Amino acid sequence: MLEIGSLVEGKYKILNEVGHGGMSVVYLAMNEKANKQWAVKEVRKDGVKDFEVVKQGLVAEIDILKRLNHPSLPSIVDVLDGEESFIIVMDYIQGNSLQKALQEYGAQPQNVVIEWAKQLCDVLVYLHSREPSIIYRDMKPANIMLKPDGKVTLIDFGTAREFKERNLADTHCLGTVGYAAPEQFGGRGQTDGRTDIYGLGATLYHLVTGMNPCEPPYEIRPIRQINPALSGGLEKIILKCTQNNPDDRYQSAAELMYALEHYEEIDDLYKKKQKKKLTKFVASTAATAVFGITAIWANSAAEAAKKQNYELMVQQATSWEDYEDAIAIDPSRTEAYIGFEGHEKYNNKGLIGFILSDGALDSTESSRLRELYADADVAMESMRIGNPEGYKKVCNEIGRAHLFYYTVQVKEDKYATTAEWFRRVNDKKNYPLAAACCDIADCYDNIERYTKSNEMNKLEIIYEDLFNKLLYMSSDTNSGDSDVSMRIWQEVVDILGDHKNIKKFVSKKENEMRSLLQNIDEKCEAIGNSNPFQEENVTKLRKDIKEMLDKRIDAAKNNMPTDTSQ
């Protein structure tokens, strides 16, 4: 075991033990130079039977976590394979597991549990949207850390796997009995995203009832049989999550998220209240329609009024709140976000146009868009289900707004946020720019990861991949839109000028680099000649390109490596 006060690899000082399991011990460590705390997980080779098998599982967990980047997931920063032990250095998650909360306080408040569940759904949406999908397979309170700020983090990816489309069944039967779906124990096909939905449903059952599904009577009962004060809507959600047949569960984490956002509306009591309201509405409509208008006609009139109100509100909107009010009337429509076809009809370009009216998108506005996405009462989930093509279009426009107008200073952060929206488009064929930006965001993630771990051979590959992505991106002129083309080319030039490490491989592609810059310069010149409104942008970009090319020429004359960032 590691000694308290000892120094691992000359930089991680062991402060104290924070947890242990059958195979490993977890310590809190401090990198004194960086003044940052880390968690150090040690697996002793002499204390584990079949260590090589265990090591394979650890390596698989590490490989998965290294590719992930989500605020509710830990990051791996170092892996040390020594003679006596295998050590993993990762983010230190301050707080306690939900298992400990159950042990100390019993069943948790329903409204709090639902908030945790929505955060976990967001994590599952992220995992399941990877290519290939990551199936977690071990959702349970012990693997969910509650931080002091009330946010949760999902830990322990030892049983996670990548979904393989052609597999008929999983290779191994893994998971925790009670929380694990039936298909995790063989003979029922391979696990997929719906497996994690079962695990989350079983976890919610434990959290709101205090009844552990791993203990006798080993069942998940309707939660109101245990506590009649709980919501009937939540009861139906949990029962649907934990159906034996995956086809009978929610089919995606996004679908489950939507249900959780609307759990009160699923409640029987809520439905009775709504039915009473509807009865009163129909009665009043009937009283008004003295000339015998039928219920069908009344409904048609109501729909027409709804459409008219929506369009009028979008037309007259002058604030965030105005657009949000319009969205609330009909969340499935796109116009409140991106305006109507032929904006001259209303002289209004929607919420995104309103945000960009000053030529910028700041971090506050970006956060507010994210909140709007998360608020299912007015948000894009209804659009995703009822108008999927419109949903793609809106997410793409918000992604482009971040790509071209986001004022955040750190380019890596800009691309991470841009990719967050572009990944929701998930349509490489019809939205190639969105796909390219997601690829660039992945490159940035890998650059940060391999820079931290000082894996220069991998960095060279990633920078080359980034360069190839920029080549592709620069060739996309977006259907002849000169403004978009100029912004894309400016992005490409800015990225090439941002990275000192790009010099480590560009020397091998010197001709391609010059050709790329010259090609963009020629396209800029053509736009400048045909579009006087772009004169200022064209002049600036061509100046940037000339400076970069001059530096490359000077460096070549002096036989020196080129640093485009100077």
C-alpha positions as CSV (number, residue, x, y, z in Angstrom):
1,M,0.0,0.0,0.0
2,L,1.1,3.6,-0.6
3,E,2.3,5.4,2.5
4,I,0.7,8.6,3.8
5,G,3.1,11.4,3.0
6,S,4.9,9.5,0.2
7,L,5.5,11.0,-3.2
8,V,4.3,9.1,-6.3
9,E,6.3,9.8,-9.5
10,G,7.8,12.7,-7.7
11,K,4.7,14.9,-8.0
12,Y,1.6,13.3,-6.3
13,K,1.9,13.5,-2.5
14,I,-0.4,11.0,-0.7
15,L,-2.5,12.8,1.9
16,N,-4.9,10.2,3.2
17,E,-7.0,7.2,2.2
18,V,-10.5,8.0,1.1
19,G,-11.9,4.6,0.1
20,H,-11.1,1.0,-0.7
21,G,-12.7,-2.0,-2.3
22,G,-11.8,-5.6,-2.8
23,M,-9.1,-5.0,-5.3
24,S,-8.0,-1.4,-4.8
25,V,-7.4,1.5,-2.5
26,V,-8.2,5.1,-3.3
27,Y,-6.1,8.0,-1.9
28,L,-6.4,11.7,-1.9
29,A,-3.2,13.2,-3.3
30,M,-1.9,16.7,-3.9
31,N,0.2,17.9,-6.8
32,E,2.0,20.7,-4.9
33,K,3.5,22.4,-7.9
34,A,0.0,22.7,-9.5
35,N,-1.7,23.2,-6.1
36,K,-4.4,20.7,-7.2
37,Q,-5.9,17.6,-5.5
38,W,-6.2,14.3,-7.4
39,A,-7.6,10.9,-6.6
40,V,-5.0,8.1,-6.8
41,K,-6.4,4.6,-7.3
42,E,-3.9,1.8,-6.5
43,V,-4.3,-1.9,-7.4
44,R,-1.7,-4.0,-5.7
45,K,-0.5,-6.8,-8.1
46,D,0.4,-9.2,-5.2
47,G,-3.1,-8.9,-3.6
48,V,-5.2,-9.7,-6.7
49,K,-5.8,-13.1,-8.2
50,D,-5.4,-13.2,-12.0
51,F,-4.0,-9.6,-12.0
52,E,-3.6,-9.6,-15.8
53,V,-7.3,-10.1,-16.2
54,V,-8.1,-7.3,-13.7
55,K,-5.5,-5.1,-15.5
56,Q,-7.3,-5.7,-18.8
57,G,-10.5,-4.4,-17.2
58,L,-8.7,-1.4,-15.8
59,V,-7.1,-0.6,-19.2
60,A,-10.5,-0.8,-20.8
61,E,-12.0,1.6,-18.2
62,I,-9.1,4.0,-18.8
63,D,-9.4,3.9,-22.5
64,I,-13.1,4.8,-22.3
65,L,-12.7,7.6,-19.8
66,K,-9.8,9.1,-21.8
67,R,-12.1,9.7,-24.7
68,L,-14.9,11.3,-22.7
69,N,-15.4,14.9,-21.7
70,H,-18.5,15.7,-19.7
71,P,-18.9,17.8,-16.4
72,S,-20.5,14.8,-14.7
73,L,-17.7,12.3,-15.6
74,P,-14.2,12.1,-14.0
75,S,-11.1,12.6,-16.2
76,I,-8.0,10.4,-16.2
77,V,-4.8,12.4,-16.0
78,D,-2.1,9.7,-15.4
79,V,-1.5,5.9,-15.5
80,L,1.4,4.3,-13.8
81,D,2.2,0.7,-14.3
82,G,4.8,-0.2,-11.7
83,E,6.4,-3.4,-10.5
84,E,4.2,-3.8,-7.4
85,S,1.1,-1.9,-8.3
86,F,-1.0,-0.4,-11.1
87,I,-1.9,3.3,-10.3
88,I,-4.5,5.5,-11.9
89,V,-4.5,9.3,-11.2
90,M,-7.9,10.9,-11.9
91,D,-10.1,13.9,-10.9
92,Y,-10.8,14.0,-7.2
93,I,-14.6,14.1,-6.7
94,Q,-15.3,15.9,-3.5
95,G,-18.4,14.6,-1.7
96,N,-20.1,11.3,-0.8
97,S,-21.9,8.6,-2.8
98,L,-25.7,8.5,-2.9
99,Q,-25.3,5.0,-1.3
100,K,-23.9,6.8,1.8
101,A,-26.8,9.3,1.8
102,L,-29.2,6.3,1.8
103,Q,-27.4,4.6,4.7
104,E,-27.4,7.8,6.8
105,Y,-30.8,9.4,5.9
106,G,-32.9,6.7,4.2
107,A,-35.2,7.6,1.3
108,Q,-34.4,10.9,-0.3
109,P,-36.8,13.7,-1.1
110,Q,-38.6,13.1,-4.4
111,N,-38.0,16.5,-6.0
112,V,-34.2,16.2,-5.2
113,V,-34.1,12.7,-6.7
114,I,-35.7,13.8,-9.9
115,E,-33.1,16.6,-10.3
116,W,-30.4,14.0,-9.9
117,A,-32.1,11.8,-12.4
118,K,-32.2,14.5,-15.0
119,Q,-28.4,15.1,-14.5
120,L,-27.8,11.4,-15.0
121,C,-30.0,11.3,-18.1
122,D,-27.8,14.1,-19.5
123,V,-24.8,11.9,-18.9
124,L,-26.4,8.9,-20.5
125,V,-27.4,11.0,-23.6
126,Y,-23.8,12.0,-23.9
127,L,-22.5,8.4,-23.5
128,H,-25.0,6.8,-25.8
129,S,-24.4,9.4,-28.5
130,R,-20.7,8.5,-28.8
131,E,-19.6,6.6,-31.9
132,P,-19.7,3.8,-31.0
133,S,-22.1,4.2,-28.0
134,I,-20.8,3.7,-24.5
135,I,-23.1,1.5,-22.4
136,Y,-22.4,2.1,-18.7
137,R,-24.1,-1.0,-17.3
138,D,-23.5,-0.4,-13.6
139,M,-25.9,2.4,-12.5
140,K,-26.4,2.3,-8.8
141,P,-26.3,4.7,-5.8
142,A,-22.7,3.6,-4.9
143,N,-21.4,4.7,-8.3
144,I,-23.0,8.2,-8.1
145,M,-21.1,10.9,-6.2
146,L,-23.0,13.9,-4.8
147,K,-20.8,17.0,-4.7
148,P,-21.2,19.9,-2.3
149,D,-22.9,22.0,-5.0
150,G,-25.7,19.4,-5.4
151,K,-24.4,18.1,-8.8
152,V,-23.7,14.4,-9.3
153,T,-20.8,12.6,-11.0
154,L,-20.9,9.1,-12.3
155,I,-17.9,7.0,-11.4
156,D,-16.5,3.5,-11.9
157,F,-16.5,2.6,-15.6
158,G,-15.1,-0.9,-15.0
159,T,-18.2,-2.6,-16.5
160,A,-18.8,-0.1,-19.3
161,R,-18.6,-1.4,-22.9
162,E,-18.8,-0.1,-26.5
163,F,-22.0,-1.1,-28.3
164,K,-21.2,-3.4,-31.2
165,E,-24.0,-3.3,-33.8
166,R,-23.4,-6.8,-35.2
167,N,-23.1,-8.5,-31.8
168,L,-25.9,-10.9,-30.9
169,A,-24.9,-11.0,-27.2
170,D,-22.5,-9.5,-24.7
171,T,-19.2,-11.4,-24.2
172,H,-19.4,-11.1,-20.3
173,C,-22.3,-11.0,-17.9
174,L,-21.6,-7.9,-15.7
175,G,-23.5,-5.6,-13.4
176,T,-25.0,-5.5,-9.9
177,V,-27.9,-7.8,-9.3
178,G,-31.0,-5.8,-8.4
179,Y,-29.9,-2.8,-10.5
180,A,-28.8,-4.7,-13.6
181,A,-31.3,-5.3,-16.5
182,P,-32.1,-9.0,-17.3
183,E,-30.2,-8.8,-20.6
184,Q,-26.9,-8.3,-18.6
185,F,-27.0,-11.9,-17.4
186,G,-26.9,-13.6,-20.8
187,G,-29.3,-15.3,-23.2
188,R,-31.3,-12.2,-24.0
189,G,-29.1,-10.4,-26.6
190,Q,-26.5,-7.7,-26.0
191,T,-26.9,-4.7,-23.8
192,D,-27.7,-1.3,-25.3
193,G,-28.8,2.2,-24.1
194,R,-32.0,0.8,-22.7
195,T,-29.9,-1.3,-20.3
196,D,-28.8,1.9,-18.6
197,I,-32.4,3.1,-18.5
198,Y,-33.3,0.0,-16.5
199,G,-30.4,0.7,-14.1
200,L,-31.4,4.3,-13.6
201,G,-35.0,3.2,-12.9
202,A,-33.9,0.8,-10.3
203,T,-31.6,3.4,-8.8
204,L,-34.5,5.9,-8.6
205,Y,-36.7,3.2,-6.9
206,H,-34.0,2.8,-4.2
207,L,-33.5,6.5,-3.7
208,V,-37.2,7.5,-3.3
209,T,-38.3,4.4,-1.3
210,G,-35.2,3.5,0.7
211,M,-35.9,-0.1,-0.5
212,N,-32.7,-1.8,-1.8
213,P,-33.6,-3.9,-4.9
214,C,-30.5,-6.0,-4.1
215,E,-32.0,-7.3,-0.9
216,P,-35.1,-9.5,-0.2
217,P,-37.7,-9.5,-1.6
218,Y,-35.5,-8.6,-4.6
219,E,-38.3,-6.7,-6.4
220,I,-39.3,-3.3,-7.7
221,R,-42.8,-2.6,-6.6
222,P,-45.0,0.4,-7.4
223,I,-43.5,3.1,-5.2
224,R,-46.8,4.4,-3.9
225,Q,-47.4,1.0,-2.2
226,I,-44.4,1.9,-0.1
227,N,-45.1,5.6,0.3
228,P,-48.5,6.8,-0.9
229,A,-47.3,10.4,-0.8
230,L,-45.0,9.8,-3.8
231,S,-46.0,10.9,-7.3
232,G,-48.1,8.6,-9.5
233,G,-46.2,10.1,-12.5
234,L,-42.8,9.1,-11.0
235,E,-44.2,5.7,-10.2
236,K,-45.2,5.1,-13.9
237,I,-41.8,6.4,-15.0
238,I,-39.9,3.9,-12.7
239,L,-42.1,1.0,-13.7
240,K,-41.6,1.7,-17.4
241,C,-37.8,2.0,-16.9
242,T,-37.6,-1.4,-15.2
243,Q,-39.7,-3.5,-17.6
244,N,-38.0,-6.9,-18.4
245,N,-38.4,-6.4,-22.1
246,P,-36.2,-3.6,-23.4
247,D,-38.8,-2.7,-26.0
248,D,-41.2,-1.8,-23.2
249,R,-38.9,0.7,-21.6
250,Y,-38.1,4.2,-22.7
251,Q,-36.1,3.8,-25.9
252,S,-33.6,6.6,-25.2
253,A,-32.2,8.6,-22.3
254,A,-33.6,11.8,-24.0
255,E,-37.1,10.2,-23.9
256,L,-36.7,9.5,-20.2
257,M,-35.4,13.0,-19.6
258,Y,-38.6,14.4,-21.2
259,A,-40.8,12.2,-19.0
260,L,-38.9,13.3,-15.9
261,E,-39.4,16.9,-16.9
262,H,-43.1,16.2,-17.2
263,Y,-43.6,13.7,-14.4
264,E,-46.4,15.7,-12.8
265,E,-48.4,15.7,-16.0
266,I,-48.2,11.9,-16.1
267,D,-49.7,11.8,-12.6
268,D,-53.3,10.5,-12.4
269,L,-54.3,13.4,-10.2
270,Y,-52.9,15.9,-12.8
271,K,-54.8,14.1,-15.6
272,K,-58.1,14.3,-13.6
273,K,-57.5,18.1,-13.0
274,Q,-56.8,18.6,-16.7
275,K,-59.9,16.5,-17.7
276,K,-62.0,18.9,-15.5
277,K,-60.4,21.9,-17.1
278,L,-61.1,20.4,-20.6
279,T,-64.7,19.7,-19.6
280,K,-65.2,23.3,-18.5
281,F,-63.5,24.6,-21.7
282,V,-65.7,22.5,-23.9
283,A,-68.8,23.6,-22.0
284,S,-67.9,27.3,-22.3
285,T,-67.1,26.8,-26.0
286,A,-70.5,25.1,-26.5
287,A,-72.2,28.0,-24.7
288,T,-70.4,30.5,-26.9
289,A,-71.0,28.6,-30.1
290,V,-74.8,29.2,-30.1
291,F,-75.1,28.5,-33.8
292,G,-74.2,24.8,-33.3
293,I,-70.4,24.8,-33.8
294,T,-69.3,21.2,-33.1
295,A,-66.3,20.2,-30.9
296,I,-64.3,19.5,-34.0
297,W,-64.8,22.9,-35.3
298,A,-64.0,24.3,-31.9
299,N,-60.8,22.4,-31.9
300,S,-59.9,23.6,-35.4
301,A,-60.6,27.2,-34.3
302,A,-58.4,26.8,-31.3
303,E,-55.6,25.4,-33.4
304,A,-55.9,28.3,-35.8
305,A,-55.9,30.8,-33.0
306,K,-52.8,29.1,-31.5
307,K,-51.0,29.4,-34.9
308,Q,-52.1,33.0,-35.3
309,N,-50.9,33.9,-31.7
310,Y,-47.6,32.1,-32.2
311,E,-46.8,34.0,-35.5
312,L,-48.0,37.3,-34.1
313,M,-45.8,36.9,-31.0
314,V,-42.7,36.0,-33.1
315,Q,-43.5,39.0,-35.4
316,Q,-43.6,41.4,-32.5
317,A,-40.9,39.9,-30.2
318,T,-38.3,42.3,-29.0
319,S,-36.8,40.4,-26.0
320,W,-35.7,37.0,-24.8
321,E,-38.9,36.7,-22.8
322,D,-41.0,37.4,-25.9
323,Y,-39.4,34.6,-27.8
324,E,-39.7,32.2,-24.9
325,D,-43.4,33.0,-24.6
326,A,-43.8,32.2,-28.3
327,I,-41.9,29.0,-27.9
328,A,-44.1,28.0,-25.0
329,I,-47.2,28.2,-27.3
330,D,-45.8,25.7,-29.8
331,P,-42.4,24.2,-28.8
332,S,-42.3,22.0,-32.0
333,R,-42.0,25.0,-34.4
334,T,-38.7,26.5,-35.4
335,E,-39.6,30.1,-36.3
336,A,-39.2,31.5,-32.8
337,Y,-35.6,30.4,-33.0
338,I,-34.6,31.1,-36.6
339,G,-37.4,33.2,-38.1
340,F,-39.7,32.5,-41.0
341,E,-38.7,31.5,-44.5
342,G,-38.1,34.8,-46.2
343,H,-37.5,37.0,-43.2
344,E,-39.0,40.0,-45.0
345,K,-42.4,38.6,-44.2
346,Y,-42.0,39.6,-40.5
347,N,-38.7,41.4,-40.6
348,N,-37.7,39.2,-37.7
349,K,-34.9,36.5,-37.7
350,G,-36.0,34.8,-34.5
351,L,-34.2,34.5,-31.2
352,I,-30.9,33.7,-32.7
353,G,-31.0,36.7,-35.0
354,F,-32.0,38.8,-32.0
355,I,-29.0,37.6,-29.9
356,L,-26.7,38.3,-32.8
357,S,-28.0,41.7,-33.6
358,D,-25.0,43.2,-31.9
359,G,-22.6,40.9,-33.8
360,A,-21.7,38.8,-30.8
361,L,-22.8,35.9,-28.6
362,D,-21.5,36.1,-25.0
363,S,-21.2,33.5,-22.3
364,T,-24.4,34.6,-20.5
365,E,-26.4,34.3,-23.7
366,S,-24.8,30.9,-24.4
367,S,-25.7,29.7,-20.9
368,R,-29.3,30.9,-21.4
369,L,-29.6,29.0,-24.6
370,R,-28.4,25.9,-22.8
371,E,-31.0,26.5,-20.0
372,L,-33.7,26.9,-22.7
373,Y,-32.6,23.5,-24.2
374,A,-32.8,21.9,-20.7
375,D,-36.3,23.3,-19.9
376,A,-38.5,20.7,-21.5
377,D,-41.7,22.8,-21.0
378,V,-40.6,25.2,-23.7
379,A,-37.7,23.4,-25.2
380,M,-36.4,21.5,-28.1
381,E,-37.2,18.1,-26.8
382,S,-40.8,18.6,-28.1
383,M,-39.3,19.7,-31.4
384,R,-36.9,16.7,-31.5
385,I,-39.8,14.3,-31.2
386,G,-42.4,16.1,-33.2
387,N,-40.3,18.0,-35.8
388,P,-36.9,16.2,-36.1
389,E,-35.8,18.1,-39.2
390,G,-36.6,21.4,-37.6
391,Y,-34.7,20.3,-34.5
392,K,-31.6,19.6,-36.6
393,K,-31.9,23.0,-38.3
394,V,-32.3,24.9,-35.0
395,C,-29.4,23.1,-33.3
396,N,-27.3,23.7,-36.4
397,E,-28.0,27.4,-36.4
398,I,-27.2,27.7,-32.7
399,G,-24.0,25.8,-33.3
400,R,-23.1,28.2,-36.1
401,A,-23.8,31.2,-33.9
402,H,-21.3,29.8,-31.4
403,L,-18.7,29.0,-34.1
404,F,-18.8,32.4,-35.8
405,Y,-19.9,34.8,-33.0
406,Y,-19.0,33.3,-29.6
407,T,-16.8,35.8,-27.7
408,V,-15.2,33.4,-25.3
409,Q,-11.4,33.9,-25.4
410,V,-10.3,30.2,-25.2
411,K,-10.7,28.6,-28.6
412,E,-10.9,25.1,-27.0
413,D,-13.9,26.2,-24.9
414,K,-15.5,27.8,-27.9
415,Y,-15.3,24.6,-29.9
416,A,-16.5,22.4,-27.0
417,T,-19.6,24.5,-26.7
418,T,-20.1,24.7,-30.5
419,A,-19.8,20.9,-30.7
420,E,-22.3,20.5,-27.9
421,W,-24.9,21.9,-30.3
422,F,-23.6,20.4,-33.5
423,R,-23.6,16.9,-32.0
424,R,-27.3,17.2,-31.5
425,V,-27.6,17.7,-35.3
426,N,-26.1,14.2,-35.8
427,D,-26.5,14.4,-39.6
428,K,-23.1,14.3,-41.4
429,K,-24.5,14.1,-44.8
430,N,-26.7,17.2,-44.7
431,Y,-24.7,19.2,-42.2
432,P,-21.0,18.6,-43.1
433,L,-19.8,21.8,-41.3
434,A,-21.4,20.6,-38.1
435,A,-19.6,17.3,-38.4
436,A,-16.3,19.0,-39.2
437,C,-16.6,21.2,-36.1
438,C,-17.3,18.2,-33.9
439,D,-14.2,16.6,-35.3
440,I,-12.2,19.7,-34.5
441,A,-13.5,19.8,-30.9
442,D,-12.4,16.1,-30.5
443,C,-9.0,17.1,-31.8
444,Y,-8.8,19.9,-29.1
445,D,-9.8,17.4,-26.4
446,N,-7.1,15.0,-27.5
447,I,-4.5,17.7,-27.8
448,E,-5.2,18.7,-24.2
449,R,-5.1,15.1,-23.0
450,Y,-1.9,14.2,-24.7
451,T,-0.2,17.4,-23.8
452,K,-0.9,16.7,-20.1
453,S,0.4,13.2,-20.4
454,N,3.4,14.4,-22.6
455,E,2.6,11.7,-25.3
456,M,4.3,13.6,-28.2
457,N,4.0,10.8,-30.7
458,K,0.2,10.9,-30.3
459,L,0.2,14.7,-30.4
460,E,1.8,14.7,-33.8
461,I,-0.9,12.4,-35.1
462,I,-3.7,14.5,-33.6
463,Y,-2.2,17.8,-35.0
464,E,-2.0,16.1,-38.4
465,D,-5.6,15.1,-38.0
466,L,-6.5,18.6,-37.1
467,F,-4.8,20.0,-40.1
468,N,-6.7,17.6,-42.4
469,K,-10.0,18.7,-40.7
470,L,-9.1,22.3,-41.5
471,L,-8.4,21.4,-45.1
472,Y,-11.8,19.9,-45.3
473,M,-13.4,22.8,-43.5
474,S,-11.8,25.4,-45.7
475,S,-13.2,23.7,-48.8
476,D,-16.8,24.1,-47.5
477,T,-18.2,27.4,-48.8
478,N,-21.7,26.7,-47.5
479,S,-23.7,27.1,-50.7
480,G,-22.1,30.3,-51.9
481,D,-22.9,32.3,-48.8
482,S,-19.9,34.7,-48.8
483,D,-20.4,35.8,-45.2
484,V,-20.3,32.2,-44.0
485,S,-17.3,31.4,-46.2
486,M,-15.4,34.3,-44.9
487,R,-16.0,33.3,-41.3
488,I,-15.0,29.7,-42.0
489,W,-11.8,30.8,-43.6
490,Q,-11.0,33.2,-40.7
491,E,-11.6,30.3,-38.3
492,V,-9.2,28.1,-40.2
493,V,-6.5,30.8,-40.3
494,D,-7.0,31.6,-36.6
495,I,-6.6,28.0,-35.6
496,L,-3.4,27.6,-37.7
497,G,-2.0,30.6,-36.0
498,D,-3.0,29.5,-32.5
499,H,-0.9,26.4,-32.0
500,K,2.8,26.5,-31.4
501,N,2.9,22.7,-31.6
502,I,1.6,22.7,-35.1
503,K,5.2,23.4,-36.2
504,K,6.1,19.9,-35.0
505,F,4.5,18.3,-38.1
506,V,3.7,21.1,-40.6
507,S,7.3,21.1,-41.8
508,K,6.4,17.7,-43.3
509,K,3.5,19.3,-45.1
510,E,5.0,22.6,-46.0
511,N,3.6,22.7,-49.5
512,E,0.2,21.7,-48.3
513,M,0.2,24.4,-45.7
514,R,1.2,27.1,-48.2
515,S,-1.2,25.8,-50.8
516,L,-4.1,26.0,-48.2
517,L,-3.3,29.6,-47.3
518,Q,-2.9,30.6,-50.9
519,N,-6.1,28.9,-51.9
520,I,-8.0,30.8,-49.2
521,D,-6.3,34.0,-50.2
522,E,-7.5,33.6,-53.8
523,K,-11.0,32.8,-52.7
524,C,-11.0,35.9,-50.5
525,E,-9.8,38.1,-53.4
526,A,-12.6,36.8,-55.6
527,I,-15.2,37.6,-52.9
528,G,-13.7,41.1,-52.4
529,N,-14.0,41.8,-56.1
530,S,-17.6,40.8,-56.3
531,N,-18.9,41.9,-52.9
532,P,-18.0,45.4,-51.7
533,F,-19.8,44.7,-48.4
534,Q,-17.0,42.2,-47.5
535,E,-14.1,44.6,-48.3
536,E,-13.2,45.1,-44.6
537,N,-13.3,41.3,-43.8
538,V,-11.4,40.4,-46.9
539,T,-8.7,43.0,-46.2
540,K,-8.2,41.7,-42.7
541,L,-8.1,38.0,-43.6
542,R,-5.7,38.5,-46.5
543,K,-3.4,40.5,-44.2
544,D,-3.4,37.7,-41.7
545,I,-2.7,35.2,-44.5
546,K,0.2,37.3,-45.9
547,E,1.8,37.6,-42.5
548,M,1.7,33.8,-42.0
549,L,3.0,33.1,-45.5
550,D,5.9,35.7,-45.0
551,K,6.9,34.0,-41.8
552,R,7.0,30.7,-43.5
553,I,9.1,32.0,-46.3
554,D,11.5,33.7,-43.8
555,A,11.7,30.6,-41.7
556,A,12.5,28.5,-44.8
557,K,15.2,30.9,-45.9
558,N,16.9,30.8,-42.5
559,N,16.3,27.0,-42.3
560,M,14.4,27.5,-39.0
561,P,11.3,25.7,-37.8
562,T,8.2,27.7,-38.4
563,D,6.2,28.9,-35.4
564,T,2.9,30.4,-36.7
565,S,1.8,31.6,-33.3
566,Q,4.5,34.3,-33.1
